[in-house]
């Protein structure tokens, strides 16, 4: 009797190898996966790689000397005196154009400002 040849039955590993080759076909070399990586990808095994965050560099800061302020005993925050006009030169204020206030010195100047066209 002749030996029977089994045809076409692949093992699970051979199927996985064939799928891996089909997956990697046409990909750039940096995107290709090895057989172990492909198996983890296909069956959902988590192979997370955690990248540690680099620590911040400590900025050099020289030590500062504490110099106390000179206390003379005088209070510096004083109220400003209110300014009041005490002279007799300006007799009034006239409005020329668009709320432009103009000081009036004599009657002649007041007449000129009043006769100006708007």
C-alpha positions as CSV (number, residue, x, y, z in Angstrom):
1,X,0.0,0.0,0.0
2,X,1.1,3.5,-0.8
3,X,1.6,6.1,1.8
4,X,-1.1,8.7,1.9
5,X,0.0,12.4,1.6
6,X,-1.8,14.8,3.7
7,X,-2.6,17.9,1.7
8,X,-2.9,21.5,2.8
9,X,-3.3,21.2,6.6
10,X,-1.2,23.9,8.3
11,X,-0.4,24.2,12.0
12,X,-1.4,27.2,14.0
13,X,2.2,28.4,14.0
14,X,2.5,28.1,10.2
15,X,-0.7,30.1,9.8
16,X,0.6,32.8,12.1
17,X,3.9,33.0,10.1
18,X,1.9,33.3,6.9
19,X,-0.3,36.1,8.3
20,X,2.8,37.9,9.6
21,X,4.4,37.8,6.2
22,X,1.2,39.1,4.6
23,X,1.0,41.9,7.2
24,X,4.7,42.9,6.7
25,X,4.4,42.9,2.9
26,X,4.8,46.4,1.5
27,X,5.6,48.0,4.8
28,X,8.7,50.1,5.4
29,X,11.4,48.3,7.4
30,X,10.8,50.5,10.5
31,X,7.1,49.5,10.6
32,X,7.5,45.7,10.1
33,X,6.8,43.5,13.1
34,X,8.6,40.4,14.2
35,X,6.6,37.2,14.7
36,X,6.4,37.8,18.5
37,X,5.3,41.4,18.0
38,X,2.7,40.3,15.4
39,X,1.3,37.6,17.7
40,X,1.0,40.2,20.5
41,X,-0.7,42.6,18.1
42,X,-3.1,40.0,16.7
43,X,-4.2,38.5,20.0
44,X,-4.3,41.8,21.9
45,X,-1.5,41.3,24.3
46,X,-0.5,44.6,25.8
47,X,3.1,45.4,25.3
48,X,3.1,49.0,26.4
49,X,6.4,50.7,26.7
50,X,6.5,53.6,29.0
51,X,8.9,56.4,28.3
52,X,10.0,58.2,31.4
53,X,9.6,62.0,31.4
54,X,13.0,63.7,31.7
55,X,13.4,65.6,35.0
56,X,13.6,69.4,34.7
57,X,17.0,70.8,35.1
58,X,17.4,72.8,38.3
59,X,18.2,76.4,37.4
60,X,21.2,77.8,39.2
61,X,20.2,80.7,41.5
62,X,22.7,82.4,43.7
63,X,21.9,83.1,47.3
64,X,20.5,86.6,48.0
65,X,21.4,88.6,51.0
66,X,18.5,90.1,52.9
67,X,19.1,93.8,53.4
68,X,16.6,95.5,55.7
69,X,15.2,98.9,54.6
70,X,16.2,102.0,56.5
71,X,13.4,103.0,58.9
72,X,13.7,106.7,59.4
73,X,10.5,106.9,61.4
74,X,8.8,109.3,58.9
75,X,5.7,108.3,57.1
76,X,6.3,108.7,53.4
77,X,2.7,108.4,52.2
78,X,1.4,112.0,52.5
79,X,-1.6,113.4,50.8
80,X,-1.0,115.7,47.9
81,X,-2.1,119.3,48.4
82,X,-5.0,120.4,46.3
83,X,-4.1,123.0,43.7
84,X,-6.3,126.1,43.6
85,X,-5.9,129.1,41.2
86,X,-5.4,132.2,43.2
87,X,-4.4,134.7,40.5
88,X,-6.5,137.4,38.8
89,X,-5.3,137.0,35.2
90,X,-7.9,134.5,33.9
91,X,-11.4,135.8,34.1
92,X,-13.2,132.7,32.8
93,X,-13.2,129.7,30.5
94,X,-14.8,129.6,27.1
95,X,-15.6,126.7,24.8
96,X,-14.4,127.0,21.2
97,X,-15.0,123.8,19.3
98,X,-15.9,120.3,20.4
99,X,-15.5,120.9,24.1
100,X,-12.2,122.7,23.7
101,X,-11.8,124.8,26.9
102,X,-9.9,128.0,26.4
103,X,-9.0,130.4,29.2
104,X,-10.4,134.0,28.7
105,X,-8.1,136.8,29.9
106,X,-10.1,139.9,28.9
107,X,-13.5,141.0,27.5
108,X,-12.1,141.5,24.0
109,X,-10.9,137.9,23.8
110,X,-14.3,136.7,25.1
111,X,-16.1,138.6,22.3
112,X,-13.8,137.1,19.7
113,X,-14.5,133.6,20.9
114,X,-18.2,134.2,21.0
115,X,-18.3,135.6,17.4
116,X,-16.4,132.6,15.9
117,X,-18.4,130.4,13.5
118,X,-19.0,126.9,14.4
